[in-house]
Amino acid sequence: MTVDTKLPFDQEYILNYSKELGEPEWLKELRVLALQKAAELPMPKPDKTKIDKWNFTQFKDHAVAGTTLTDLRASGRS
């Protein structure tokens, strides 16, 4: 028996998400690469792994608020 899985987001979603957060180009590229790698990874073998309580579809939005980092050397702290 084969199980076909599809991730709940695609490259367009990742690009829009990264743009919305104002992320640097390197982080956007890292996210896209991670999405490609995730598509290539094999799923665990259900006959050897209990997955009945795993959450595959219900994810909370991941949004982190923070402050902008400053150069500690300019403020006299190091």
Beta strands, then each sheet from edge to edge (+ up, - down):
end
